[in-house]
Amino acid sequence: MSTQRPIVVPGERIYLSHLHKDDVPTLTTWFSNLETTAYVGMQGRTFLMEHEAEWYDHYSKYDEKNQHFAVVARDGDTLIGNVSLMDIR
């Protein structure tokens, strides 16, 4: 991503930010890896770019009960993961 991401939750070596449409290709690469999907409870499933784009379009809308974040390394502002907080009360 060419521009600095806004820091939503700061940390010493990483921070949480908003996911961006530009992240979809990276997310697709991660979720097309069978080893990765096995660790996140989706054994044997892979996802196409269209699936991740649909996921992004759906979950990028504000929802006070579910929040989705990019995990970004401060060194290089590199996307290294994502995390979701679900059923927030």
Residue frames as a rotation matrix with the C-alpha (Angstrom) as fourth column:
MET 1
0.588 0.809 0.000 0.00
0.809 -0.588 0.000 0.00
0.000 0.000 -1.000 0.00
SER 2
-0.099 -0.718 0.689 1.49
0.726 -0.525 -0.443 3.31
0.680 0.457 0.573 -1.05
THR 3
-0.013 0.129 0.992 0.03
-0.396 -0.911 0.113 5.61
0.918 -0.391 0.063 1.61
GLN 4
-0.935 -0.333 0.121 0.39
-0.211 0.250 -0.945 5.37
0.285 -0.909 -0.304 5.37
ARG 5
-0.185 0.881 -0.435 -2.48
0.500 0.465 0.731 3.55
0.846 -0.082 -0.527 7.01
PRO 6
0.113 0.275 0.955 -4.34
-0.683 -0.676 0.276 5.20
0.721 -0.683 0.111 9.87
ILE 7
-0.816 -0.413 -0.404 -3.38
0.036 0.662 -0.749 3.67
0.577 -0.626 -0.525 13.21
VAL 8
0.237 0.964 0.116 -6.50
-0.295 -0.043 0.955 2.49
0.926 -0.261 0.274 15.02
VAL 9
0.996 -0.045 0.077 -4.82
-0.058 0.333 0.941 0.52
-0.068 -0.942 0.329 17.83
PRO 10
0.433 -0.900 -0.055 -1.12
-0.725 -0.312 -0.614 1.32
0.535 0.306 -0.788 18.34
GLY 11
0.957 -0.291 0.002 1.50
0.232 0.766 0.599 -1.16
-0.175 -0.573 0.801 19.40
GLU 12
0.356 -0.904 -0.236 5.28
-0.290 -0.347 0.892 -1.12
-0.888 -0.249 -0.386 19.72
ARG 13
-0.694 -0.698 0.175 6.08
-0.111 0.345 0.932 -3.33
-0.711 0.628 -0.317 16.69
ILE 14
-0.717 0.551 0.427 2.68
0.650 0.305 0.696 -3.68
0.253 0.777 -0.577 15.06
TYR 15
-0.773 0.603 -0.197 -0.55
-0.370 -0.681 -0.631 -1.74
-0.515 -0.415 0.750 14.89
LEU 16
-0.310 0.778 0.546 -4.14
0.797 0.526 -0.296 -2.37
-0.518 0.344 -0.783 13.89
SER 17
-0.812 0.110 -0.573 -5.57
-0.361 -0.866 0.345 -0.40
-0.459 0.487 0.743 11.01
HIS 18
0.329 0.942 -0.066 -8.52
-0.554 0.135 -0.821 -0.60
-0.765 0.307 0.566 8.66
LEU 19
-0.245 -0.289 0.925 -8.48
0.581 0.720 0.379 -3.19
-0.776 0.631 -0.008 5.90
HIS 20
-0.166 0.119 -0.979 -8.37
-0.624 -0.781 0.011 -1.70
-0.764 0.612 0.204 2.41
LYS 21
0.865 0.499 -0.046 -9.58
-0.311 0.463 -0.830 -2.95
-0.393 0.733 0.556 -0.97
ASP 22
0.357 -0.830 -0.429 -5.87
-0.818 -0.056 -0.573 -3.00
0.451 0.555 -0.699 -1.93
ASP 23
-0.371 -0.498 0.784 -5.42
-0.857 0.510 -0.082 -5.79
-0.358 -0.702 -0.616 0.65
VAL 24
0.626 0.762 0.166 -7.68
-0.640 0.623 -0.450 -8.23
-0.446 0.175 0.878 -1.22
PRO 25
0.563 -0.438 -0.701 -4.89
-0.478 0.520 -0.708 -9.75
0.675 0.734 0.084 -3.37
THR 26
-0.561 -0.788 0.255 -2.77
-0.649 0.227 -0.726 -10.41
0.514 -0.573 -0.639 -0.27
LEU 27
-0.200 0.579 0.791 -5.72
-0.811 0.354 -0.465 -11.91
-0.549 -0.735 0.399 1.61
THR 28
0.772 0.490 -0.405 -6.48
-0.635 0.584 -0.505 -14.08
-0.011 0.647 0.762 -1.42
THR 29
0.024 -0.859 -0.512 -2.90
-0.534 0.422 -0.733 -15.37
0.845 0.291 -0.448 -1.46
TRP 30
-0.697 -0.290 0.656 -3.08
-0.716 0.234 -0.658 -16.23
0.037 -0.928 -0.370 2.23
PHE 31
-0.064 0.795 0.603 -6.48
-0.634 0.434 -0.639 -17.93
-0.770 -0.424 0.477 2.02
SER 32
0.681 0.162 -0.714 -5.49
-0.685 0.485 -0.543 -19.87
0.258 0.860 0.441 -1.10
ASN 33
-0.434 -0.884 -0.172 -2.83
-0.654 0.441 -0.614 -21.65
0.619 -0.154 -0.770 0.94
LEU 34
0.354 0.649 -0.673 -4.13
-0.060 0.734 0.676 -24.96
0.933 -0.199 0.299 2.33
GLU 35
-0.370 -0.554 -0.746 -1.73
0.745 0.303 -0.594 -24.86
0.555 -0.776 0.300 5.27
THR 36
-0.954 0.054 0.294 -2.99
-0.174 -0.900 -0.400 -21.41
0.243 -0.433 0.868 6.27
THR 37
-0.134 0.990 0.048 -6.64
-0.709 -0.129 0.693 -22.35
0.692 0.059 0.719 5.97
ALA 38
0.092 0.107 -0.990 -6.03
0.398 0.907 0.135 -25.43
0.913 -0.406 0.041 8.15
TYR 39
-0.733 -0.482 -0.481 -4.84
0.624 -0.192 -0.758 -23.17
0.273 -0.855 0.441 10.99
VAL 40
-0.897 0.435 0.080 -7.88
-0.439 -0.853 -0.281 -20.91
-0.054 -0.287 0.956 10.83
GLY 41
-0.496 0.714 0.494 -10.49
-0.107 0.515 -0.851 -23.65
-0.861 -0.475 -0.179 10.87
MET 42
0.495 0.650 -0.576 -11.20
-0.674 -0.131 -0.727 -23.80
-0.548 0.749 0.373 7.14
GLN 43
-0.360 -0.725 0.587 -9.38
-0.227 0.679 0.699 -27.03
-0.905 0.118 -0.408 6.27
GLY 44
-0.455 0.053 0.889 -9.36
0.679 0.666 0.308 -27.90
-0.576 0.744 -0.339 2.58
ARG 45
0.677 0.726 0.118 -10.90
0.651 -0.517 -0.555 -24.63
-0.342 0.453 -0.823 1.43
THR 46
-0.637 -0.771 -0.021 -9.28
0.677 -0.572 0.464 -22.10
-0.369 0.281 0.886 -0.83
PHE 47
0.368 0.772 -0.518 -10.62
0.456 -0.635 -0.624 -18.77
-0.811 -0.007 -0.586 -1.98
LEU 48
-0.032 -0.281 0.959 -10.58
0.977 -0.213 -0.030 -16.94
0.212 0.936 0.281 -5.27
MET 49
-0.937 -0.344 0.056 -10.02
0.335 -0.934 -0.121 -13.19
0.093 -0.094 0.991 -5.64
GLU 50
-0.400 0.866 0.300 -13.77
-0.168 -0.391 0.905 -12.80
0.901 0.311 0.302 -6.21
HIS 51
0.326 0.497 -0.804 -14.54
0.668 0.481 0.568 -14.51
0.669 -0.722 -0.175 -2.87
GLU 52
-0.356 -0.551 -0.755 -12.20
0.921 -0.345 -0.182 -12.23
-0.160 -0.760 0.630 -0.96
ALA 53
-0.931 0.072 0.358 -13.52
0.067 -0.930 0.362 -9.14
0.359 0.361 0.861 -2.77
GLU 54
0.032 0.998 -0.045 -17.07
0.071 0.043 0.997 -10.13
0.997 -0.035 -0.070 -1.79
TRP 55
0.211 -0.040 -0.977 -15.92
0.940 0.281 0.192 -10.70
0.266 -0.959 0.097 1.81
TYR 56
-0.777 -0.579 -0.247 -14.25
0.622 -0.767 -0.157 -7.28
-0.099 -0.275 0.956 1.85
ASP 57
-0.692 0.560 0.455 -17.27
-0.091 -0.694 0.715 -5.52
0.716 0.453 0.531 0.34
HIS 58
0.314 0.859 -0.404 -19.56
0.328 0.302 0.895 -7.11
0.891 -0.414 -0.187 2.93
TYR 59
0.437 -0.156 -0.886 -17.39
0.893 0.198 0.405 -6.69
0.112 -0.968 0.226 6.02
SER 60
-0.676 -0.709 0.203 -15.91
0.682 -0.705 -0.194 -3.29
0.281 0.007 0.960 5.25
LYS 61
0.008 0.761 0.649 -19.26
0.031 -0.649 0.760 -1.68
0.999 0.014 -0.029 6.04
TYR 62
-0.687 -0.279 0.671 -19.51
-0.591 -0.322 -0.740 -0.32
0.423 -0.905 0.056 9.58
ASP 63
0.329 0.712 -0.620 -20.99
0.049 0.643 0.764 -2.81
0.943 -0.282 0.177 12.01
GLU 64
0.164 -0.277 0.947 -20.80
-0.848 -0.529 -0.008 -1.95
0.503 -0.802 -0.322 15.70
LYS 65
0.757 0.190 0.625 -20.91
-0.547 0.708 0.447 -5.63
-0.357 -0.680 0.640 16.71
ASN 66
0.651 -0.564 0.508 -18.17
0.644 0.765 0.024 -6.89
-0.402 0.311 0.861 14.37
GLN 67
0.743 -0.495 -0.450 -14.90
-0.549 -0.836 0.014 -5.12
-0.383 0.237 -0.893 13.64
HIS 68
0.771 -0.497 0.397 -12.23
0.619 0.730 -0.289 -6.27
-0.147 0.469 0.871 11.18
PHE 69
0.744 -0.577 -0.339 -8.67
-0.430 -0.800 0.419 -4.97
-0.512 -0.166 -0.843 11.20
ALA 70
0.674 -0.704 -0.224 -5.43
0.009 0.310 -0.951 -5.20
0.738 0.639 0.216 9.29
VAL 71
0.786 -0.592 -0.176 -2.41
0.280 0.088 0.956 -6.21
-0.551 -0.801 0.235 11.39
VAL 72
0.848 -0.453 0.274 0.46
0.070 -0.418 -0.906 -4.08
0.525 0.788 -0.322 10.13
ALA 73
0.288 -0.852 -0.437 4.17
0.952 0.204 0.230 -4.26
-0.107 -0.483 0.869 10.95
ARG 74
0.785 -0.035 -0.619 5.51
0.080 -0.984 0.158 -0.82
-0.615 -0.174 -0.769 11.79
ASP 75
-0.308 -0.946 -0.102 8.74
-0.156 -0.055 0.986 -1.69
-0.938 0.320 -0.130 10.00
GLY 76
-0.984 -0.147 0.102 7.78
0.084 0.122 0.989 -1.00
-0.158 0.982 -0.107 6.40
ASP 77
-0.349 0.932 -0.102 4.04
-0.753 -0.343 -0.561 -0.59
-0.558 -0.119 0.821 7.08
THR 78
-0.762 -0.042 -0.646 3.57
-0.491 0.687 0.535 -4.15
0.422 0.725 -0.544 5.81
LEU 79
0.345 0.920 0.186 0.31
-0.915 0.286 0.284 -6.05
0.208 -0.268 0.941 6.11
ILE 80
-0.734 -0.665 -0.137 1.14
-0.599 0.729 -0.329 -9.21
0.319 -0.160 -0.934 8.07
GLY 81
-0.843 0.494 -0.213 -2.29
0.535 0.813 -0.231 -10.43
0.059 -0.308 -0.949 9.08
ASN 82
-0.426 0.768 0.479 -5.85
-0.433 -0.638 0.637 -9.60
0.794 0.064 0.604 9.88
VAL 83
-0.924 0.175 -0.339 -8.01
0.381 0.478 -0.792 -10.00
0.023 -0.861 -0.508 12.94
SER 84
-0.301 0.897 0.325 -11.72
-0.099 -0.368 0.925 -9.73
0.949 0.246 0.199 13.65
LEU 85
-0.972 0.207 0.108 -13.58
-0.107 0.017 -0.994 -8.97
-0.208 -0.978 0.005 16.85
MET 86
-0.602 0.772 -0.201 -17.00
0.015 0.263 0.965 -10.56
0.798 0.578 -0.170 16.63
ASP 87
0.243 0.858 -0.453 -20.21
0.603 0.232 0.763 -10.24
0.760 -0.458 -0.461 18.64
ILE 88
-0.844 -0.530 0.075 -19.02
0.317 -0.608 -0.728 -7.14
0.432 -0.591 0.681 20.49
ARG 89
0.206 0.942 -0.264 -21.49
0.814 -0.015 0.581 -6.18
0.543 -0.335 -0.770 23.22
